[in-house]
Amino acid sequence: MVHFVKVSPPIAHNMYRYKDSKDLWKQVLAEIQLEVTPMVFGSIISRTEIEKEIENELYVACTDEFIKKNIEKKYLAIVQDAINRVRETETKLHFTIKKHVQQQMGTKVENKTEKEMGPLFQMQQDPQEAFREKAVKAGISPKFTFENYITGSSNQLAFAIATAVADRPGEVYNPVFFYSGVGLGKTHLVQAIGNKILKSKPGTKVVYTTGESFTNELVDAIQSGKGKGRYTSNDFRNKYRKADVFLIDDIQFIAGKEATQEEFFHTFNALYMAQKQIVITSDKPPKDFTKIEERITSRFNSGIIVDIQLPDVETRVAILRKRRDTSQDPLTNSVIDYIAETVVSNIRELEGAYTQVLTLTRTTGGEITVDIAAQALGKTVAERPKKLVNMNQILNAVCTYYAIKSADIKGKKRTQELVVPRQVAMYLIKELTNTPFMSIGDFLGGRDHTTIMHGVEKIGGETVTKTKTRQDVANVKQMIFSE
């Protein structure tokens, strides 16, 4: 099949330089990755490669028919546009299936189609294609596996529990509750459980969703029940309550939503009583929830609760080296070490920094050095704090994160649950606004400037020596700058 898409006039200077077809496709994939979700990129777009390049015609080989059909139907314009930008010319696209797949799976037998030969002679579906179809149907990206999950001291326990659950769902740990700050691999881990079960136990019904999707589907079901569509409440309930493995990400989203919590409570009970596996993730432990009913959080506490901490520098280096080796990117160990030592907040930002360094090098055409990496990261790091924040924004973020009131932080009580958030507020106000100690003291209930100095120094020291404090501060910062 041949497709044509109208392209914009080429830019004057070609910012892309590629040595061969393989390098061309790497750059095209890098462009597409910025425009699609990680799940779409990992499960569909990345499963392609250049077969051949003839003048202004490009032959793109897909791993199987499933990938080919999805790209042609849903992502053709994005792929075509990325190719046009990199090649700077109107390109005729041909999508094919890899030759070894065609040989194994051929669609005709003695020039007769499958339909003509009858059901006994119809070709069997490729196992890999069948698996991907199941994964996509379950809402899971096939790219999230245990094999490409890098472990270290920060996540070893979580990994061990996840693999045990995947081997014996519903038997060893149930329910399982993973929590951590943003970008530390919760989604990867929970989807790896689903992928492993789908591969090793093909008949198992795995359902993955997020707290937000669960809520939105319930709203749709309620509206449909009033005659606005076909999707009924029974359809909704059957989807989740008949699952063998129920994976729900970011459960904190249902906080404050009474109807969603009611439905989730009954779904949880139905699955638990039937000894079906339940895995939940959140950005905080159950004890810190304030707007989720106690009858729900008590059920979370009935299973095993696992904390995933910030990765240490060795784990960050391993993550980046794994990505480099898989993609065959031209990054030296010294550049990777620099990135890992510079970006400590979370894995998502770590991989974003890696992409930033790679992109800068491709646009300049120079060699990737530590200086180039510093230049790329310097831009990234410098841009983020430019968003002006004030003391009230910081205080509100601290109060939200620790589930306390601003009046308590400004008050005189010195209980442990108030002292730590109060000192974190002192530290962040000083770091992000550079407000004088005396003014911070006035803002936080008229405290002496020496008290503020002590709090700032204490938290500053603990961000170096204590993983939990470092993670808490990083999480609050994330909340501040994502508003």
Steps between C-alpha positions, in 0.01 A plus 500: 500500500629847406408815687553867416481782751542865416809649660611848588781662298844387619682718746809683385750316715494126556531449877499121448803311377480127455768259384279223364145365500537360851607837636217667307243280668647568844446871446149442368414292808642771726267752332195274532576423865432864585151484350349172621449344840771269641260207470432562129867555425618190686232260383452618141728768351830360629427163342597622154821538303621620160496226240641712218526860379477569125523869412172647630344168589531341840411141586418453868488143632261422787543201728154368412162578347365636829767773513461581128122541523521719813753738346311528171169557675593721796854639480575542130494881502737519798747255345484668161550847647804385701658344189438815298664716767809283520540444123371847405326372192168347403539130569299210366437249777462124464414289806596134486534205734842358580597229253550222754145558626361485148682174437369344819148638482426536122141606430443266204534127444541394138361838386181448704397734779430389856129550445505281190690221674256481790552517880722190526764663279493851646838617625565511872549840661856596583544447880674837534218676318244318715682608815516864390130499419424369849730756660345791312152370581596483867631858483865395544807602301706193396820698549466494882659172606699365793793442264547872431420617855825608665521413869706650779482546874209742458262253331628146568217413739234634263651302212513178703135533603391587146669194349351276770153636422552444127604138562212421736222760461246500780704263717800666664435872553153645466428787479834665414540875543803673342564866572770750410556850370437581136715342231655221707374199306165407657324477164783296349489253787123452508480458123791255508285285729222507241735418212658207681160351587369545145803314364524220754125455563330589167149418623516752784286811470720797589353850527717810546359848561576824682302676769409768247388252231299301755318819598438611142366157400264502794370844400444373144320193633270714717419727206440200272260357755292814454459428131800689365693199370548124494759459775298402810594471864487121466753514215725713719471267798552186295817643349664539839326252728558207267873567473749244627764769552399860572777762468412859587751784478486833687213408731535840669294644213178361651545713814195716562288319238224325693334306215837376373604388847171316547547312173867431570417368848257241362735411214784446746281284725372287214851428373650446843230255607556309175876491576587698191825697494480874574797735451473871580741791463496849648722799565458461877433224757140423607549663841555837329169502311255759632211483251475126444259312725647306789324180393708516178835592655455225760481250215820639353663444837381139511759402240866588450609863457830571324689826469712571189774749583707731282760302303860535613767614255603143413141414402467820297819417311372146433169635366671733255756242386220253435321757284820589314587139428146420385478801268872493408531871568850653482530600867817424693502373856637835621203686347255253650669530839467878479129484421438249782687714753324820391137387484388349831128580517341200325539253213267691270712814520815289475388355167381844389849637564649212299274587205587868535873427475447271201278752321743789547782291356294401197403859425859626525659197337786503749651234719321424827724619781449580866511869406218450249302308763555782748381751242184298431420440866589855589222618272254248641581569863517875456162524333302320765553725802427808287135452589453747782353355816405670823494392861128422499535263204781315676310480828187370325700229323663391827162488675345298216787253493503440877118527533510774766365854532702818447375626837671201666833575331477861610383400847700423814458123523828307473379146438706287262228496233517883487869571560623321187253665255568836667875462443447380143297817438784710646754325280301529177402863555866588549618292203233602250443865594818598688284690748694631805487276809325769702222539239451122484468500879235771488308307232508177699334630813752752629790261558851617580744512207736260680221239505462540124874469447505179704208352303654586162836355602344184641291417192786598269723248676237227495446535124855369473499235773137379514325351199149563634562871562657538156199331341249707701667825397515388135131405508393834645708683237329294232162610635606865505632514144226285346220731613 
